[in-house]
Every structure is written in structure tokens, then in C-alpha cells.
Amino acid sequence: MASTATVTIAFPNPNHIVFSGTTTRVHPHGHLWLVNDSNGVVINFEILTAGYTFNDGGVGNPKQAFFTSSNPNPVAFDPCGGEFTNLMLLAGNTEFSVTVANANGQKYFYQFNFIEPTGALVSTTDPIIVNRG
């Protein structure tokens, strides 16, 4: 059975995004170290700041909210050979869930795309996910 990690996201202002969590090691800029998590970890990201949502492209598509790559600056969702699966947007697009295979010891870059209360788009800048190996 997969373990679950919860990561919260807060926006002190539109140009400052802070990540935190207790079930996995999380850097405030979004870097995740999954070396102590099981294979197949489910990561739930929750936005704490009212008015902010994950960008679904206007069509309920979680792949618009989460871009991934094995290289810096991802420009679209890439499952990275099955590393990222089961993407879901929940709770009016304020929660996002992804299953990470977490078994190959690799480092992946990801970008979240958000919509702020004014309707403007905001994105993270290349945080990383480091898998257990």
C-alpha cells in the first residue's frame, strides 16, 4: 500500500510561494526529498491561501497544473517513464494529488501553475523531487 504525504502551499504575496509539510521533507521553495517515503507515495498538495487555485486550463485538466521533466524548466506534463501517475484536482482546484513511483533514485523538476485571485497566472520556478534509490 502506498504511503501518503501532505504538502501545503501558502501565498504570503503573489510573488512568494511557501511550501511546508510534516510527512515528508519539504523545503519552503518546494523541493521534496522522498528518500524516507515508500515506493508509490501519494503526494497531496493543498493551497492554504483563499482565492488561489491550481490552473486547470479552464477544462478540468490536472496536466495543466503540473508540469514535470527530468530537465530544468518543464514546459508540459511528462510522466517521466511512469514516475508520475494518477493526477487529480480536488476541492474546487485547491487540492492536487499525484502518485510518485519513488523507486529510481532520480531527481525530477516540476512546476505548478496557479491562478491568483485577480485571475493572473503564477508559476513555481523549478522545484525538484528527489526519489529514494
Number of C-alpha atoms within 10 A of each C-alpha: 7 13 13 18 18 16 23 19 21 18 16 10 10 15 9 11 17 14 19 21 16 10 15 18 18 19 15 16 17 24 19 22 17 23 17 12 20 18 20 19 19 23 19 19 22 22 20 14 16 11 12 23 25 28 25 18 14 7 8 16 14 23 20 19 25 25 20 25 20 16 12 15 15 19 13 15 17 18 15 12 8 10 19 18 17 10 18 17 22 15 9 10 20 20 19 23 21 21 21 23 19 24 17 12 12 13 16 21 19 26 23 21 22 24 20 19 13 8 11 10 15 18 17 16 17 21 18 22 22 17 23 18 11
